[in-house]
Structure formats: structure tokens, C-alpha cells
């Protein structure tokens, strides 16, 4: 299974949302999928992702061996799954929210002011 580089499928976030909702419903897991539980699971999966990079140098983090990259891909998938399920439970359109956040970030971090710098928004003069 090559899960790292398969970018040819025209899947959408909505298709994933529907598939995940059906997966949970078939197993009677909806009862466990509160926003609280899903967000806690999401952060646990994010911590598992971080473990893969914890002791690597910057360069090593770019040069993952295939088995490590596959493990990272699966952790990213878990994060995406919990993110989609959390948004679904709260009736949040992730694409619309992301577009809104991009507009906010463009205002908070104007390119001419922040180019080549990595500071928090309030640290820019």
C-alpha cells in the first residue's frame, strides 16, 4: 500500500466526511463522538505524530525513510479523521473555515512586513 504519494484520486473532504460518518454509524460509535472526545483524540494523535520527529535534526525530518514516512502518513490520517469528525459534529464547514482563516492570516501577516521572519503576530512592529 503506497499511502504517501497517491494524489491521483479526486476525493473531497465531503466524501471523507460522509464515509467517516457511515463508519461510525455502522459501529454505533456516534455515542462516543462528542466534540470533547473527538478533540481529545485529535490531540493524542498529534502527540503521536510529534513522537516521530522528537529527536530528529531538521534535515533528518526532511529525509524520512519509507517505513517512517508511512508511519507519519498514518498519524496524519488519524489527525485528519478526528478533525473531520469533530467539525462534522459541530456542523463546521472546514473548507469555509480555512478560507476565512487565510483571510485573517493575510491581514495579520502582510507579506511585506513578515517576509522571511517567523514571529508571532504581536511581535511585528
C-alpha positions in Angstrom: 0.0 0.0 0.0 1.5 3.3 -1.1 -0.3 5.9 1.0 2.3 8.6 0.8 2.2 9.6 -2.8 -1.3 8.7 -4.1 -2.5 12.1 -5.2 -4.5 11.0 -8.2 -7.8 10.3 -6.6 -10.4 13.1 -6.8 -11.6 12.6 -3.2 -13.1 15.5 -1.4 -13.5 16.5 2.2 -17.2 16.0 1.9 -16.7 12.4 0.6 -14.4 11.7 3.6 -16.9 13.2 6.0 -19.7 11.0 4.7 -17.5 7.9 4.7 -16.4 8.6 8.3 -20.0 9.3 9.5 -21.1 6.0 7.9 -18.1 4.2 9.5 -19.0 5.5 13.0 -22.8 4.8 12.5 -22.2 1.2 11.4 -20.3 0.6 14.6 -22.6 2.5 16.8 -19.8 4.9 17.8 -21.7 8.1 17.3 -22.5 7.9 21.0 -18.8 8.3 21.8 -18.1 11.0 19.2 -18.8 14.1 21.2 -16.7 17.2 20.3 -14.9 16.8 23.6 -13.9 13.2 23.0 -13.0 13.8 19.4 -10.9 16.8 20.1 -9.1 14.9 22.9 -8.4 12.0 20.4 -7.2 14.6 17.8 -4.6 16.0 20.2 -3.5 12.5 21.3 -2.9 11.7 17.6 -1.0 14.9 17.1 1.3 13.9 20.0 1.9 10.6 18.3 2.9 12.5 15.1 5.3 14.6 17.1 7.0 11.5 18.6 8.2 10.5 15.1 10.2 13.8 14.9 11.1 14.3 18.5 14.8 13.5 18.4 15.5 14.2 14.7 17.5 17.1 13.3 15.8 19.5 10.9 17.5 17.7 8.0 16.5 14.2 9.2 12.9 15.4 9.5 13.0 16.0 5.7 14.7 12.7 4.9 12.4 10.1 6.4 13.0 6.5 5.5 10.0 4.9 3.7 8.7 3.0 6.7 8.9 6.1 8.9 7.2 8.2 6.2 4.4 5.6 6.0 4.0 5.7 9.8 3.9 9.5 9.7 1.3 9.3 6.9 -0.9 7.1 9.1 -0.6 9.6 12.0 -1.6 12.4 9.7 -4.6 10.4 8.5 -5.7 9.8 12.1 -5.4 13.6 12.8 -7.4 14.3 9.6 -10.1 11.8 10.6 -10.6 13.2 14.0 -10.5 16.8 12.7 -13.2 15.9 10.1 -15.3 14.1 12.7 -15.1 17.0 15.2 -16.1 19.5 12.6 -19.0 17.3 11.5 -20.3 17.0 15.0 -20.2 20.8 15.3 -21.6 21.4 11.8 -18.5 23.4 10.8 -17.5 23.6 7.1 -13.7 23.1 7.3 -13.1 24.5 3.8 -15.1 27.7 4.6 -13.3 28.0 8.0 -9.9 27.5 6.4 -10.7 30.2 3.7 -11.8 32.6 6.5 -8.6 31.9 8.5 -6.5 32.5 5.4 -8.1 36.0 5.0 -7.4 36.7 8.7 -3.8 35.5 8.4 -3.2 37.6 5.3 -4.3 40.6 7.4 -2.3 39.6 10.5 0.8 38.7 8.5 1.2 41.0 5.5 3.9 39.7 3.2 5.8 42.9 3.0 6.0 43.1 6.8 6.8 39.4 7.7 8.7 38.1 4.7 11.5 35.8 5.8 10.6 36.1 9.5 8.9 33.7 11.9 7.4 35.7 14.8 4.1 35.8 16.5 1.7 38.4 15.0 2.0 40.7 18.0 5.8 40.7 17.7 5.9 42.5 14.4 6.1 46.3 14.6 
